[in-house]
Amino acid sequence: MLEDLRTLVEIESPSRDLDALAASAEAVATVIENRLGGQAVLIVNEGGTHVHWAAGGEPRLLVLGHHDTVFPLGTLARRPFAVADGHVTGPGVFDMLGGLVQAVHGLAVLGDLSGVEILVTADEEVGSFSSRALIEERARTCGAVLVFEGAADGGALKTARKGCGAFQVSIAGRASHAGLEPEAGVNALVEAAHQVLDIAALSRPELGTTVTPTVASAGTLENVVPAEATVVVDVRVESGAEKERVEAAFAALAPHADGARITVEGSIGRPPMPESAAAELFALAQQLMPGIGAAAVGGGSDGNFTAALGVPTLDGLGAVGGGAHADHEYVVIDAMAERAGLAAGLVKAIKDAPRA
């Protein structure tokens, strides 16, 4: 597993870098073919190169993951793949190349893989806009989904996720000389400040809803009334009702200043993943690994899409470790074989169960 993980980590795969993603997809396909046989199909579209492998037979189970990472090219030179003190480190080891390797090696110990499919996408970290339709199609066809994103704290499985999305609020004002005639302008920065307060007030922490302005920009020079400003907002919700409320509130944002204009783009693209979607599969996992924990988390994954379809979905089956998206990202080596064994047990149990 460490050999295969090194192979994947050392081919950097930042989201939106189509050439890098193509090379990474080839490496993922090779690892799958070397360990499981058969032929992986590369699916190229505007989001990158996705990898699909199917064992044949009636589809019963989709193993789901992604090979894109958040780290720019050149990160590997600064933070190379390394094994030390019981940890493996390097860009993408925890989110989520370690999980991919564990899934493949878990499947490799099973003699019969009929009905099993693997889908490894190239744009999960940036919203899965080019892969969502494919993910949903294969999930519906297979009827059960195992997601190999990194585990929650302590190795817990992820049985619920918040829905998440981003909005960009653009404010158009009117420029003027800040000293000679500031009153002739419409200050987009001041309008943005009002909007930030209105937007932040949409949060409902008691309902699990967070609405967080995260990036803002405005102005050109110190002596010019700003004509333009933008505010980017991160949104997380636990329910469909809150998704609808927040999206409607963004659509209804109105300017405070006469002459200012507001444009809103974005949505809550990943629907919430309810605990009910994972209940059946988590019960199987508990039988295979008594004492394993469950966690509801704020981050989204492609499991949000499959769970929203009503397809049984269990997430967080990947590497035990931490530091996703950070320089200290790591995987606990001693847990890798155990998690691969859990993957094998779950796949066998799902395949052997009577189909409803």
KAGI-V596379 format. One record per residue. N is the residue number from 0. RES is the residue in one small letter. NEAR is the number of other C-alpha atoms within 8 Angstrom. Layout:
# KAGI-V596379
n->{N & N}
res->{RES & RES}
near->{NEAR & NEAR}
This chain:
# KAGI-V596379
n->{0 & 1 & 2 & 3 & 4 & 5 & 6 & 7 & 8 & 9 & 10 & 11 & 12 & 13 & 14 & 15 & 16 & 17 & 18 & 19 & 20 & 21 & 22 & 23 & 24 & 25 & 26 & 27 & 28 & 29 & 30 & 31 & 32 & 33 & 34 & 35 & 36 & 37 & 38 & 39 & 40 & 41 & 42 & 43 & 44 & 45 & 46 & 47 & 48 & 49 & 50 & 51 & 52 & 53 & 54 & 55 & 56 & 57 & 58 & 59 & 60 & 61 & 62 & 63 & 64 & 65 & 66 & 67 & 68 & 69 & 70 & 71 & 72 & 73 & 74 & 75 & 76 & 77 & 78 & 79 & 80 & 81 & 82 & 83 & 84 & 85 & 86 & 87 & 88 & 89 & 90 & 91 & 92 & 93 & 94 & 95 & 96 & 97 & 98 & 99 & 100 & 101 & 102 & 103 & 104 & 105 & 106 & 107 & 108 & 109 & 110 & 111 & 112 & 113 & 114 & 115 & 116 & 117 & 118 & 119 & 120 & 121 & 122 & 123 & 124 & 125 & 126 & 127 & 128 & 129 & 130 & 131 & 132 & 133 & 134 & 135 & 136 & 137 & 138 & 139 & 140 & 141 & 142 & 143 & 144 & 145 & 146 & 147 & 148 & 149 & 150 & 151 & 152 & 153 & 154 & 155 & 156 & 157 & 158 & 159 & 160 & 161 & 162 & 163 & 164 & 165 & 166 & 167 & 168 & 169 & 170 & 171 & 172 & 173 & 174 & 175 & 176 & 177 & 178 & 179 & 180 & 181 & 182 & 183 & 184 & 185 & 186 & 187 & 188 & 189 & 190 & 191 & 192 & 193 & 194 & 195 & 196 & 197 & 198 & 199 & 200 & 201 & 202 & 203 & 204 & 205 & 206 & 207 & 208 & 209 & 210 & 211 & 212 & 213 & 214 & 215 & 216 & 217 & 218 & 219 & 220 & 221 & 222 & 223 & 224 & 225 & 226 & 227 & 228 & 229 & 230 & 231 & 232 & 233 & 234 & 235 & 236 & 237 & 238 & 239 & 240 & 241 & 242 & 243 & 244 & 245 & 246 & 247 & 248 & 249 & 250 & 251 & 252 & 253 & 254 & 255 & 256 & 257 & 258 & 259 & 260 & 261 & 262 & 263 & 264 & 265 & 266 & 267 & 268 & 269 & 270 & 271 & 272 & 273 & 274 & 275 & 276 & 277 & 278 & 279 & 280 & 281 & 282 & 283 & 284 & 285 & 286 & 287 & 288 & 289 & 290 & 291 & 292 & 293 & 294 & 295 & 296 & 297 & 298 & 299 & 300 & 301 & 302 & 303 & 304 & 305 & 306 & 307 & 308 & 309 & 310 & 311 & 312 & 313 & 314 & 315 & 316 & 317 & 318 & 319 & 320 & 321 & 322 & 323 & 324 & 325 & 326 & 327 & 328 & 329 & 330 & 331 & 332 & 333 & 334 & 335 & 336 & 337 & 338 & 339 & 340 & 341 & 342 & 343 & 344 & 345 & 346 & 347 & 348 & 349 & 350 & 351 & 352 & 353 & 354 & 355}
res->{m & l & e & d & l & r & t & l & v & e & i & e & s & p & s & r & d & l & d & a & l & a & a & s & a & e & a & v & a & t & v & i & e & n & r & l & g & g & q & a & v & l & i & v & n & e & g & g & t & h & v & h & w & a & a & g & g & e & p & r & l & l & v & l & g & h & h & d & t & v & f & p & l & g & t & l & a & r & r & p & f & a & v & a & d & g & h & v & t & g & p & g & v & f & d & m & l & g & g & l & v & q & a & v & h & g & l & a & v & l & g & d & l & s & g & v & e & i & l & v & t & a & d & e & e & v & g & s & f & s & s & r & a & l & i & e & e & r & a & r & t & c & g & a & v & l & v & f & e & g & a & a & d & g & g & a & l & k & t & a & r & k & g & c & g & a & f & q & v & s & i & a & g & r & a & s & h & a & g & l & e & p & e & a & g & v & n & a & l & v & e & a & a & h & q & v & l & d & i & a & a & l & s & r & p & e & l & g & t & t & v & t & p & t & v & a & s & a & g & t & l & e & n & v & v & p & a & e & a & t & v & v & v & d & v & r & v & e & s & g & a & e & k & e & r & v & e & a & a & f & a & a & l & a & p & h & a & d & g & a & r & i & t & v & e & g & s & i & g & r & p & p & m & p & e & s & a & a & a & e & l & f & a & l & a & q & q & l & m & p & g & i & g & a & a & a & v & g & g & g & s & d & g & n & f & t & a & a & l & g & v & p & t & l & d & g & l & g & a & v & g & g & g & a & h & a & d & h & e & y & v & v & i & d & a & m & a & e & r & a & g & l & a & a & g & l & v & k & a & i & k & d & a & p & r & a}
near->{8 & 5 & 6 & 9 & 12 & 9 & 9 & 12 & 13 & 9 & 10 & 14 & 14 & 13 & 13 & 8 & 9 & 10 & 6 & 11 & 18 & 10 & 9 & 13 & 14 & 9 & 11 & 11 & 13 & 9 & 9 & 12 & 11 & 7 & 9 & 9 & 7 & 8 & 7 & 12 & 8 & 11 & 8 & 8 & 7 & 5 & 13 & 13 & 14 & 13 & 15 & 12 & 12 & 10 & 10 & 8 & 6 & 6 & 12 & 12 & 16 & 15 & 13 & 12 & 14 & 13 & 14 & 13 & 13 & 9 & 10 & 8 & 8 & 6 & 10 & 12 & 6 & 6 & 9 & 11 & 12 & 7 & 8 & 6 & 4 & 8 & 10 & 13 & 13 & 13 & 15 & 15 & 15 & 17 & 12 & 17 & 14 & 15 & 16 & 12 & 11 & 16 & 14 & 12 & 11 & 14 & 13 & 9 & 7 & 9 & 5 & 4 & 8 & 9 & 14 & 13 & 12 & 11 & 14 & 11 & 14 & 16 & 16 & 11 & 9 & 7 & 8 & 13 & 8 & 9 & 12 & 10 & 7 & 7 & 12 & 11 & 8 & 9 & 14 & 11 & 8 & 12 & 12 & 12 & 16 & 12 & 15 & 16 & 14 & 16 & 16 & 12 & 8 & 7 & 11 & 12 & 15 & 15 & 17 & 12 & 16 & 16 & 19 & 15 & 12 & 12 & 12 & 11 & 11 & 11 & 14 & 11 & 14 & 14 & 12 & 12 & 11 & 10 & 6 & 5 & 9 & 10 & 5 & 7 & 13 & 16 & 12 & 17 & 12 & 7 & 13 & 12 & 8 & 9 & 10 & 10 & 8 & 8 & 12 & 10 & 7 & 10 & 10 & 8 & 7 & 5 & 7 & 9 & 13 & 12 & 13 & 10 & 12 & 8 & 7 & 9 & 7 & 11 & 12 & 6 & 5 & 6 & 7 & 11 & 15 & 16 & 15 & 13 & 15 & 12 & 14 & 12 & 12 & 13 & 13 & 14 & 15 & 14 & 9 & 9 & 6 & 10 & 12 & 8 & 8 & 9 & 10 & 8 & 9 & 9 & 7 & 6 & 8 & 5 & 10 & 7 & 7 & 6 & 7 & 14 & 8 & 11 & 7 & 10 & 7 & 8 & 8 & 13 & 9 & 13 & 13 & 15 & 16 & 12 & 9 & 5 & 14 & 15 & 10 & 8 & 10 & 11 & 8 & 10 & 12 & 10 & 7 & 9 & 8 & 7 & 5 & 10 & 8 & 8 & 10 & 10 & 10 & 8 & 8 & 12 & 10 & 14 & 13 & 14 & 14 & 16 & 14 & 11 & 8 & 7 & 13 & 14 & 14 & 16 & 14 & 14 & 16 & 16 & 19 & 15 & 13 & 11 & 10 & 8 & 9 & 6 & 7 & 7 & 16 & 13 & 14 & 12 & 8 & 7 & 9 & 12 & 8 & 8 & 13 & 14 & 9 & 12 & 13 & 13 & 9 & 11 & 10 & 9 & 9 & 9 & 9 & 6 & 6 & 4 & 3 & 2}
